[in-house]
């Protein structure tokens, strides 16, 4: 195991930030920590990094207990903070060189790594720029370069795409996949379920400091009863028709917020076909109709009773 | 690793315009301002020769003692009078036109004619009274032994002042230098801006940058000391430039003990840097509040040390507030410079430096206690 967290408890006074949190991360994984803001993701990361005291539990990294003095373990960890952490007085090159130099003593090797990091985040033409001259997206890329330049075996990215434009976001996500394919184990925290679904091989959903579900995205979706969500656009439907719709096989719920009818069904065959037949039989006028498989938000909703973005 | 952190820190701090302004440009500008505003202070107090006339009548011409006394007082660079010989009418006109402060009619005793009373008129009057007293004394001596006439006459011209103001350490007496000493002391304390940055950038619960340093495989205190050395080097260089500017450009004398002056500046610089580190480590507020505390403490300290009013430190002592006197680094530093300039022994200087060193050690120890934490309760 690259990381093993057992029964981690962290309290801030009466508030329990982490409530007996346990998980393990295998080598080569992109492990996603998904949860709403304030769910305990960053707290868990800070505990793993031995920055934060915790009340109870054990943390092992690369098979050894993680302490502030575990310099040989820290040597193989790269961290990309939620907040951009670079020196405003140093240029892009100098910032990456400085942070890489804290890990790599060999000057020639350091220079090579710094150049590779600049190339990796595509900041070549900005190498002599100071951070204040960079846009938000470029700044995030610099933040990433500072965290990964020394080629760590374990990379922790704490919400690296917050306030980033879609183009930069895609570039960052592709970069993370590339780092992983080069052999790095990745811990990725986010409250954006699409990102986590896109890149993570295993996901832990966390809420109020508790792990509420862990697995691949397929395993997580299989945990819930929702099989399909059908949405129909219509201005012409009566309460009686909605009541009859609810009586169809496998239908779990029907909600109507004009003009959208949202029909949720449990796992089963021909759900969409049954709905289409009902609409035709009832002669309901409709615009568009589409069907979606459950998302991680549906998983979160079904388990916690609230939306991930609440 | 030391060189890596040290070199990058030098680069960072040298490019930090705001800190460089307060620690370097501001003291230089203030020194220049002090020089321009204080250079005229002494001139107002300088003695101006008194324009006076004497009625050139037969009495005056025949009275050798009186004539010699007036001519001697009106000769040379340090003369008392600008003497004009005139007739009675001319003297009256000169007085009415305001061209002289008064005129003298020789006689026994001589008379002084003035239009108004004032300091200059009092000086002329004192001179005449002094002459009359001396003349009477000489007259009496010669009555008893007329043979010593020449001896008495010569001795009158050889009056000497046996008291002269001079600092024991060898500098010229000049109270104004003390203002520059308080300025140097204040500049030393402005090193606190550097110290504040160093302590801030190493505490993970204050900045994400510090968290990143804490996560790196570098001992936290080694990183802090490496970067603090860079801060000290920059601040010491700034202080040396300030000293050179004040000494060689503004021509402000520091006395003959240049080595001790440098030593005092070095200790002051260390005190300033660690004062900033201490404030940053202890005060868990925003950077703006910390800067406010640093500026406030330094300015109040400078004021109490006599930067605005030179006798302030004596007032503090006379009000039985020795605590304020001995715990104010600005006062201890400026008084140490003052001792080096004025005193022939180093006892009081040693007391100042001893107290300052104790304060510095206290700042260092408390800073260490606060920043040594390697794990935080919250971030």
HADDOCK unambig.tbl for C-alpha pairs under 7 A between the chains (distance, minus, plus):
assign (segid A and resid 49 and name CA) (segid B and resid 215 and name CA) 6.74 0.50 0.50
assign (segid A and resid 50 and name CA) (segid B and resid 375 and name CA) 6.44 0.50 0.50
assign (segid A and resid 51 and name CA) (segid B and resid 374 and name CA) 6.96 0.50 0.50
assign (segid A and resid 51 and name CA) (segid B and resid 375 and name CA) 4.82 0.50 0.50
assign (segid A and resid 51 and name CA) (segid B and resid 376 and name CA) 6.08 0.50 0.50
assign (segid A and resid 52 and name CA) (segid B and resid 375 and name CA) 5.13 0.50 0.50
assign (segid A and resid 52 and name CA) (segid B and resid 376 and name CA) 4.78 0.50 0.50
assign (segid A and resid 52 and name CA) (segid B and resid 377 and name CA) 5.85 0.50 0.50
assign (segid A and resid 52 and name CA) (segid B and resid 378 and name CA) 6.37 0.50 0.50
assign (segid A and resid 53 and name CA) (segid B and resid 375 and name CA) 5.61 0.50 0.50
assign (segid A and resid 53 and name CA) (segid B and resid 376 and name CA) 5.62 0.50 0.50
assign (segid A and resid 53 and name CA) (segid B and resid 377 and name CA) 5.33 0.50 0.50
assign (segid A and resid 68 and name CA) (segid B and resid 374 and name CA) 6.09 0.50 0.50
assign (segid A and resid 71 and name CA) (segid B and resid 217 and name CA) 4.49 0.50 0.50
assign (segid A and resid 74 and name CA) (segid B and resid 215 and name CA) 6.66 0.50 0.50
assign (segid A and resid 74 and name CA) (segid B and resid 216 and name CA) 6.12 0.50 0.50
assign (segid A and resid 74 and name CA) (segid B and resid 217 and name CA) 5.36 0.50 0.50
assign (segid A and resid 75 and name CA) (segid B and resid 216 and name CA) 6.99 0.50 0.50
assign (segid A and resid 75 and name CA) (segid B and resid 217 and name CA) 5.58 0.50 0.50
assign (segid A and resid 83 and name CA) (segid B and resid 208 and name CA) 6.48 0.50 0.50
assign (segid A and resid 85 and name CA) (segid B and resid 208 and name CA) 5.32 0.50 0.50
assign (segid A and resid 85 and name CA) (segid B and resid 209 and name CA) 4.47 0.50 0.50
assign (segid A and resid 86 and name CA) (segid B and resid 209 and name CA) 6.19 0.50 0.50
assign (segid A and resid 89 and name CA) (segid B and resid 12 and name CA) 5.21 0.50 0.50
assign (segid A and resid 89 and name CA) (segid B and resid 15 and name CA) 5.82 0.50 0.50
assign (segid A and resid 89 and name CA) (segid B and resid 16 and name CA) 6.55 0.50 0.50
assign (segid A and resid 90 and name CA) (segid B and resid 12 and name CA) 6.35 0.50 0.50
assign (segid A and resid 98 and name CA) (segid B and resid 8 and name CA) 6.93 0.50 0.50
assign (segid A and resid 102 and name CA) (segid B and resid 216 and name CA) 6.48 0.50 0.50
assign (segid A and resid 102 and name CA) (segid B and resid 217 and name CA) 6.97 0.50 0.50
assign (segid A and resid 102 and name CA) (segid B and resid 218 and name CA) 6.92 0.50 0.50
assign (segid A and resid 103 and name CA) (segid B and resid 217 and name CA) 6.61 0.50 0.50
